[in-house]
């Protein structure tokens, strides 16, 4: 058996707008000015408290908590009308992999359990993943805990697994768990950063990702 572990934001779903809007709302809740888009994109993939601490290293704990709560309030308020859509090609590849008897799929995401479960319900993805790991239960990426839990839950060796993600944190997490990482170039971090973080390849679109996975799953 082979295991394909998916990141969510920026990999399977286009969450850029809702993340940017939610972070702006979180900063406003703490009476802080907006931050540049590039700065916010740079922390996508980290668990939210770690992301906020990274963005605001000089702020005190109370201020950071206001940003975290403001972000969460804005994010879940927006979900009812502005759910992050699946990227074109994502559903087709998920369907193709789910139909294979030699492949299991899993999730390793910096989202909260509440956010992940709501997204899975919205996109009707409940039957696709053998296990789902999120920020509520593990140290933030790039710590390897989420990937190691995916391996443990499925009984699949690291050599037979691959991590798919759009950030350097995904690729570092995979490397720390001794799992190959494949980056995707349509997400939050530049392709060069993914390669520098250890990606064995970077796909430019879902068609290329499908070819890369086919080759990896035959190995």
N, C-alpha and C positions, 0 to 999 in steps of 0.2 A: 504494500500500500504506500501511496505517496500522500503528502499533506501540503496543501496550499493555504497559507495564512495571509489573510487580507487586513490591511489597514482600511479605514473607512473614509474619513474626511480627506478630500483631495485625491483619493485613489478610486473608490467606487462611486462616491457622490460629490457633486459640485457644491461645496458648502462655503465657498469663498465669501459670498455676499452676507450670509447670515452670521459668519464668524466676525467679519469686519464690523457689521452693524451692532452685534452684541458687545464686542469689545469697546466700541465707541460709547455705547450706553453704560457699560460698566465704569468706564473712566469718568463719564459725566456724573454718575451716581456718587462718585468720590470727589466731585468738584475738580477733576483733572482735565486738562486739554486733550484733544485727540492725539494719537501717535501716528507716524507715517505708516502707510500700508505695508511697506517692506518690513518694517520692524515687527508688525503684528504677524505677517506671514512667516517670519523667521521663527516664531515660537509655536506655530501650529504643530500638533503632534505631542507636545508635552501635556501632562496633566494640568488642569486649569490653575490650581494654586501655584504650581511650579512655573507655569507660563507667566502668570502675573508677577511673581517674584522676579523672574528674569527680565521682564519689561520694566519693572519699577524697583530697581535694586536699592534706591535711596529712600523708599517709602517705608513707613512703619507698618506693623502687622495689622492694625485696625484699618488703615487706608487700603491695604491690599485686600482685606476681607470685604470691604465695601465694593471694590471692583469685581471681585469674584461673585458676590451675590447679585450685583447689578447686571453682570454678564448673564448669569443663569436666569434671572427674571426676564431679561430681554429675549434670550434664546427660546425659552419655552413659551413665551407669549407669541413669538413670531411663528412657531412651528405650525400653528393651526392654519396659517395662510401662506407661508413661504417655506415649505419643506424643501430641504436640499434634494435636487433631482439626481437620479442616477446618470452618470456620464453615458453618452451614446456608445453602445457596444458592450457596456458592462453586463446588462441582463443576458445577452446572448452568450457571453463567455461563461458567466455563472451557470447558465442552463447546460451548456456543453460539458462543463466540468462535473456538475451534479449528476449527469447521466452516466458518467464513467464509474465502473465498478471498482477500479483500482485507485480512486482518488477520494480523499476526504478534504473538506474545507473548514477553516476556522477563522476567527476574528481576533485581532490584537489591536486595540484602539485606545487612544487617550481620552475618549468620550466617557462620561459617567454611564453607569448602568441604566439610569432612567433615560438618558438621551439615546443610548444604543438600542434599548428595547423599543422605544417609540419609533425610531427610524426603521427598525426591522419590521415592525407592524405596518408602518405606512407603506413600505415597499414590498410587503408580502414576501419577506426573505426568511421566514422562520424555519423552513425545512432545509435550508442550504448548508447550515454550519453545524458541525459535530460538537463544537465548543466555542464559546465566546468569552474573551478576556478583556477587561476594561480597567480604567484608572481607579475605580473604587476599591479594587481588590489587590492591587500591585503597586510597587514603586513606579514612578514615572519612567517612560522611555527616556534614555536608551538602556535602562536596566533590563536584563533579559527575562525577568519573571513571567511576563505575559506569554512569550514564546515558549519558555520552558513548561508552563502550565498547559499550553496547547499540545506539546509533545507528550506530556504525561497523561493527559486526558484521552488521547487517541492511541497511545502505545506505539507511536511512530518515531523512529530514530531521526536525529538531527540531519543525518546525511540524506534522508529521504524526504526532507521538508524544504520549502522555499517560502520566503516572506516577500510580499508585494506591498510597496509603499511609496509615498511621494515625498518623504522628508528624510533628511540626514539622520534624524532620530530613529526612524524605522530601520535604516540600513545598519546603524550602529547597534541597535537592539538585536537585530539578526546576527550580526557578527559576534556580539557578546554571548549569544546562545549557540554559536558555532553552526548557524544555519545560513545558507546562501540567501542573499537579498537581491531582488530585482526591483529597480526603481521605475517610476513612471514620470514622464516629463510634463504632464499636463496639470500637476498639482502645485504645491506651495513653495517647494525649494527647487533651485536650478539643477539641471542635469549634472553639471560639473560638481556640485556639492554632493549629490548622491554617489557619484563615482568615487569622490574623495573619501566618503564615509564607508566605502567597501562594497558598493553595488557591483555584482558580477556583470550586469547589463542594465541598460536604461531603455525602456520602450517609449516610442514617440506616440503611439496610439494603441487602441485595443487590438487591432489586427496584428501589430508587431508583438504585443504582449502575448497574444494567443500562440504565435509561432515560437516565441521564446519558451513558453510553458510546455508546448508540445515536445520540444527538444529536451527540456529539463526532465520531463516526466518519463521520457523514454530511457533516460540514463540509468 
